[in-house]
């Protein structure tokens, strides 16, 4: 018996990397899977239908059920057809996992309008397209799971203004879906994943360093290590399951063997006046009132490194092979395992 027996899932971008790992695990957990992948280059150019079909063959090879889809999530109508394909092939749709994405990296002052738009069309519009069509069916059947891939790049990756904007937009879209659809027993959560994929291969410094040291691309070294993109899949399978019904509107990091609950925007300090502020007052008071935060809060993308830097003595062993860390000590004593 699998955790997802009887469920039907649509996974976009499922032909390679993180999406492929998710599609395979959902199938092993009992779900029937629509494997969507346009089969493009990392830049979004070209098409190869065999990419999705290969994953379908892998799933069928271990007795799972799957069908291939090679349309683009950026096409509003195509996204609707993906949903309908799931219903036609397997009778229903329960889970959508939005992974499909491309890169067109460039500094903001060098980026073209086409490079900006192409990335937003696939990541942000594509995620909306699938969520919209799936939500119609989820609302009717009063159950569903939406799991969207965002990225730590949303917090300020310097050479990715298009990708960062799209991934930040996906966070907002996910939280909106969570609030709007919870009354229909539908949950929506976002995952900020890590792993050595084609996207990592495209980073010149990482690619060259890895080739010089190992003679292989990063993605060719990832299998079975903390860098394996398949490490993201168990969290997605959990969020897709009945056991996650109360988990709605959260951001999770999947960094190697770490599952992190990410913070959402919140007020950390406030100044209040009994009148409209003057510019002179703000120039005088704001730098002093928020001095500590201005010194310590920066745009962060290196969350994996930050977790690795946590001192050993701050981890609490909660069961064999599992340790827990939090920014505050108070919750430790309240946990029940």
C-alpha positions as CSV (number, residue, x, y, z in Angstrom):
1,X,0.0,0.0,0.0
2,X,1.4,3.4,-1.0
3,X,0.6,6.8,0.6
4,X,-1.0,7.9,-2.7
5,X,-2.9,4.8,-3.7
6,X,-5.9,5.9,-5.9
7,X,-4.6,9.4,-6.4
8,X,-3.9,11.0,-9.8
9,X,-1.1,13.6,-10.2
10,X,0.0,16.0,-12.9
11,X,3.7,16.8,-12.6
12,X,5.0,19.5,-15.0
13,X,8.7,19.6,-16.0
14,X,8.8,15.9,-15.0
15,X,11.2,14.7,-17.7
16,X,14.4,15.6,-15.9
17,X,15.9,16.6,-12.6
18,X,13.6,17.5,-9.7
19,X,10.4,16.9,-11.7
20,X,11.5,13.5,-12.8
21,X,12.3,12.4,-9.2
22,X,8.9,13.6,-8.0
23,X,7.0,11.8,-10.8
24,X,8.8,8.6,-10.1
25,X,8.2,8.7,-6.3
26,X,4.6,9.7,-6.6
27,X,4.1,6.7,-8.9
28,X,5.9,4.4,-6.5
29,X,3.6,5.6,-3.8
30,X,0.6,4.5,-5.8
31,X,-0.4,7.6,-7.8
32,X,-1.2,7.5,-11.5
33,X,0.9,10.3,-13.1
34,X,0.6,12.6,-16.1
35,X,4.3,13.3,-17.0
36,X,4.5,16.7,-18.6
37,X,7.6,17.9,-20.2
38,X,8.1,19.9,-23.4
39,X,11.6,18.4,-23.7
40,X,13.3,21.8,-24.4
41,X,16.8,23.0,-23.9
42,X,17.4,24.9,-20.6
43,X,16.7,28.1,-22.4
44,X,13.3,26.9,-23.4
45,X,14.1,26.3,-27.1
46,X,13.3,23.2,-29.1
47,X,11.0,20.2,-28.2
48,X,11.7,16.5,-27.6
49,X,8.7,14.3,-26.8
50,X,10.9,11.4,-25.9
51,X,11.9,13.1,-22.6
52,X,8.4,12.7,-21.1
53,X,7.9,9.3,-22.7
54,X,11.1,8.0,-21.1
55,X,9.9,8.7,-17.6
56,X,6.6,7.1,-18.5
57,X,8.5,3.9,-19.5
58,X,10.4,4.0,-16.2
59,X,7.1,4.2,-14.3
60,X,5.5,1.4,-16.2
61,X,8.7,-0.6,-15.8
62,X,8.0,-1.0,-12.0
63,X,4.3,-1.5,-12.5
64,X,3.1,2.1,-12.2
65,X,0.6,4.0,-14.3
66,X,1.6,7.0,-16.3
67,X,0.9,8.9,-19.6
68,X,3.1,11.5,-21.3
69,X,2.2,15.1,-22.2
70,X,4.6,17.3,-24.2
71,X,2.7,20.6,-24.3
72,X,3.9,23.9,-22.9
73,X,2.6,25.1,-19.5
74,X,3.0,28.6,-20.9
75,X,0.1,27.9,-23.2
76,X,-3.2,28.6,-21.3
77,X,-5.2,26.1,-23.4
78,X,-2.5,23.5,-23.2
79,X,-2.6,23.6,-19.4
80,X,-6.3,22.9,-19.5
81,X,-5.7,20.0,-21.8
82,X,-3.2,18.5,-19.4
83,X,-5.9,18.5,-16.7
84,X,-8.4,17.0,-19.0
85,X,-5.9,14.3,-20.1
86,X,-5.5,13.2,-16.5
87,X,-9.3,12.9,-16.1
88,X,-9.6,11.0,-19.5
89,X,-6.8,8.7,-18.8
90,X,-7.4,8.0,-15.1
91,X,-10.8,9.3,-14.2
92,X,-9.9,12.1,-11.9
93,X,-7.1,14.6,-10.8
94,X,-6.0,15.0,-7.2
95,X,-2.6,16.6,-7.2
96,X,-0.7,19.1,-9.4
97,X,3.0,19.7,-8.9
98,X,4.4,22.7,-10.9
99,X,8.1,22.2,-11.6
100,X,8.5,23.2,-15.3
101,X,11.0,26.0,-15.8
102,X,13.6,27.6,-18.0
103,X,16.5,30.0,-17.5
104,X,17.6,33.2,-19.4
105,X,20.1,34.6,-16.9
106,X,21.4,38.1,-17.4
107,X,22.1,41.1,-15.2
108,X,19.2,43.6,-15.0
109,X,21.0,46.2,-17.1
110,X,21.7,43.7,-19.9
111,X,18.4,41.8,-19.9
112,X,16.1,42.1,-22.9
113,X,12.4,42.2,-22.8
114,X,12.2,38.8,-24.5
115,X,14.5,37.2,-21.9
116,X,12.3,38.7,-19.1
117,X,9.0,37.6,-20.6
118,X,10.1,34.1,-21.6
119,X,11.0,33.2,-18.0
120,X,7.9,34.7,-16.5
121,X,5.7,33.0,-19.2
122,X,7.0,29.5,-18.2
123,X,7.4,29.9,-14.4
124,X,4.8,32.3,-13.2
125,X,2.2,32.2,-16.0
126,X,2.7,28.5,-16.4
127,X,2.1,27.9,-12.7
128,X,-1.0,30.0,-12.8
129,X,-2.3,28.2,-15.9
130,X,-2.1,24.8,-14.3
131,X,-3.4,26.0,-10.9
132,X,-6.3,27.7,-12.6
133,X,-7.5,24.7,-14.5
134,X,-6.8,22.3,-11.7
135,X,-8.6,24.5,-9.1
136,X,-11.8,24.3,-11.1
137,X,-11.9,20.5,-10.8
138,X,-10.6,20.6,-7.2
139,X,-13.4,23.0,-6.2
140,X,-16.0,20.7,-7.8
141,X,-14.7,17.6,-6.1
142,X,-13.9,19.4,-2.9
143,X,-10.4,18.0,-2.5
144,X,-7.0,18.6,-4.1
145,X,-3.3,19.4,-3.6
146,X,-1.3,22.2,-5.3
147,X,2.4,22.0,-4.8
148,X,4.5,24.7,-6.5
149,X,8.2,25.0,-6.9
150,X,9.7,28.4,-5.9
151,X,13.3,29.1,-5.3
152,X,15.7,30.9,-2.9
153,X,16.5,33.0,-5.9
154,X,13.3,34.8,-5.1
155,X,15.1,36.5,-2.3
156,X,17.5,38.4,-4.5
157,X,19.6,36.3,-6.9
158,X,21.6,39.1,-8.7
159,X,21.9,37.7,-12.2
160,X,18.4,36.4,-12.4
161,X,15.9,39.3,-12.1
162,X,13.4,37.4,-14.3
163,X,13.7,34.1,-12.5
164,X,13.7,35.8,-9.1
165,X,10.6,37.8,-9.9
166,X,8.8,34.7,-11.2
167,X,9.7,32.6,-8.2
168,X,8.7,35.4,-5.8
169,X,5.4,35.6,-7.7
170,X,4.9,31.9,-7.3
171,X,5.1,32.3,-3.6
172,X,2.3,35.0,-3.7
173,X,0.2,32.9,-6.0
174,X,0.6,29.8,-3.8
175,X,-0.4,31.7,-0.6
176,X,-3.4,33.2,-2.5
177,X,-4.5,29.7,-3.6
178,X,-4.1,28.4,0.0
179,X,-6.4,31.1,1.3
180,X,-9.0,30.9,-1.5
181,X,-9.3,27.1,-1.8
182,X,-9.0,25.9,1.8
183,X,-12.8,26.0,2.2
184,X,-12.9,23.3,-0.5
185,X,-10.4,21.0,1.3
186,X,-7.7,22.0,-1.2
187,X,-4.2,22.8,0.1
188,X,-1.5,24.8,-1.6
189,X,2.1,24.9,-0.5
190,X,5.4,26.0,-2.1
191,X,8.7,24.2,-2.0
192,X,12.1,25.9,-2.4
193,X,14.2,23.0,-3.7
194,X,17.9,22.4,-4.2
195,X,19.8,19.8,-6.2
196,X,22.4,19.5,-8.9
197,X,20.4,19.7,-12.1
198,X,20.8,21.1,-15.5
199,X,20.3,24.6,-14.0
200,X,23.4,24.1,-11.8
201,X,25.3,22.8,-14.8
202,X,24.6,26.2,-16.4
203,X,26.4,28.2,-13.8
204,X,29.9,28.8,-15.3
205,X,31.9,28.8,-12.1
206,X,30.3,25.7,-10.7
207,X,30.5,23.8,-14.0
208,X,34.1,24.6,-14.7
209,X,35.2,23.8,-11.1
210,X,33.4,20.5,-11.2
211,X,34.7,19.6,-14.6
212,X,38.3,20.4,-13.6
213,X,38.1,18.4,-10.3
214,X,36.0,15.4,-11.4
215,X,35.8,15.5,-15.2
216,X,32.0,15.5,-15.0
217,X,29.1,18.0,-14.9
218,X,27.5,18.6,-11.4
219,X,24.3,16.8,-12.5
220,X,26.3,13.7,-13.4
221,X,27.7,13.5,-9.9
222,X,24.5,14.1,-7.9
223,X,22.8,10.6,-7.8
224,X,22.8,9.1,-4.3
225,X,24.3,12.2,-2.6
226,X,22.8,15.2,-0.8
227,X,22.9,17.0,-4.1
228,X,20.5,14.5,-5.7
229,X,17.4,16.3,-7.1
230,X,15.4,13.3,-6.1
231,X,15.8,14.3,-2.5
232,X,13.0,16.8,-3.0
233,X,10.5,14.2,-3.9
234,X,9.6,12.7,-0.4
235,X,8.5,16.2,0.8
236,X,6.2,16.6,-2.2
237,X,4.8,13.1,-1.7
238,X,4.0,14.0,1.9
239,X,2.3,17.2,0.9
240,X,0.3,15.3,-1.7
241,X,-1.0,12.8,0.8
242,X,-4.1,12.7,3.0
243,X,-1.8,13.1,6.0
244,X,-1.0,16.7,5.0
245,X,-4.6,17.9,5.0
246,X,-3.8,20.5,7.7
247,X,-0.6,21.7,6.0
248,X,-1.7,24.7,3.9
249,X,-0.1,27.9,2.9
250,X,3.4,27.1,3.9
251,X,6.9,27.5,2.3
252,X,9.3,24.6,2.7
253,X,12.9,24.3,1.8
254,X,14.2,21.0,0.6
255,X,18.0,21.3,0.9
256,X,19.8,18.0,0.6
257,X,18.6,15.9,3.5
258,X,17.2,18.9,5.3
259,X,13.5,19.8,5.3
260,X,13.1,23.4,6.4
261,X,10.0,25.5,7.2
262,X,10.7,28.9,5.8
263,X,9.5,32.2,7.3
264,X,6.9,34.4,5.7
265,X,6.9,38.2,5.8
266,X,6.2,39.5,9.3
267,X,6.6,42.7,11.2
268,X,9.8,42.7,13.3
269,X,10.0,46.3,14.5
270,X,7.6,49.3,14.3
271,X,7.9,53.0,14.8
272,X,4.6,54.9,15.6
273,X,4.0,58.6,15.7
274,X,1.0,60.7,16.6
275,X,1.3,62.6,13.4
276,X,2.3,62.3,9.8
277,X,6.0,61.7,9.6
278,X,8.3,64.3,8.2
279,X,11.3,63.4,6.0
280,X,13.6,65.0,8.5
281,X,12.3,62.8,11.4
282,X,12.7,59.7,9.3
283,X,16.2,60.6,8.4
284,X,17.0,61.0,12.1
285,X,15.1,58.1,13.7
286,X,15.0,55.2,11.1
287,X,18.7,54.6,11.0
288,X,18.9,54.4,14.8
289,X,15.7,52.4,15.4
290,X,16.5,49.8,12.7
291,X,20.3,49.8,13.0
292,X,20.6,46.2,14.1
293,X,18.4,44.9,11.3
294,X,20.1,47.0,8.7
295,X,23.4,45.4,9.7
296,X,22.2,41.8,10.0
297,X,19.4,41.3,7.5
298,X,20.6,40.8,4.0
299,X,19.1,39.2,0.8
300,X,19.9,35.5,1.3
301,X,20.0,32.7,-1.2
302,X,22.6,30.4,0.5
303,X,20.2,28.6,2.8
304,X,21.9,25.3,2.3
305,X,25.2,26.7,3.4
306,X,23.5,28.4,6.4
307,X,22.1,25.1,7.6
308,X,25.4,23.4,7.2
309,X,27.0,26.1,9.3
310,X,24.7,25.4,12.3
311,X,26.9,24.2,15.2
312,X,26.6,20.6,16.1
313,X,25.7,21.4,19.7
314,X,22.5,23.3,18.6
315,X,20.9,20.2,17.1
316,X,18.5,18.1,19.1
317,X,18.2,14.4,18.3
318,X,14.5,13.5,18.2
319,X,14.8,10.0,16.9
320,X,17.6,7.8,15.6
321,X,19.0,9.5,12.4
322,X,16.8,12.6,12.8
323,X,17.8,15.9,14.3
324,X,15.9,19.2,14.8
325,X,17.0,22.8,15.0
326,X,14.9,26.0,15.4
327,X,15.7,29.7,15.7
328,X,14.2,29.6,19.2
329,X,14.9,27.2,22.0
330,X,11.4,27.3,23.6
331,X,9.7,24.8,21.2
332,X,12.1,21.9,21.9
333,X,10.6,20.9,25.2
334,X,7.1,21.1,23.8
335,X,7.6,18.6,20.9
336,X,6.1,15.2,21.0
337,X,7.5,12.6,18.6
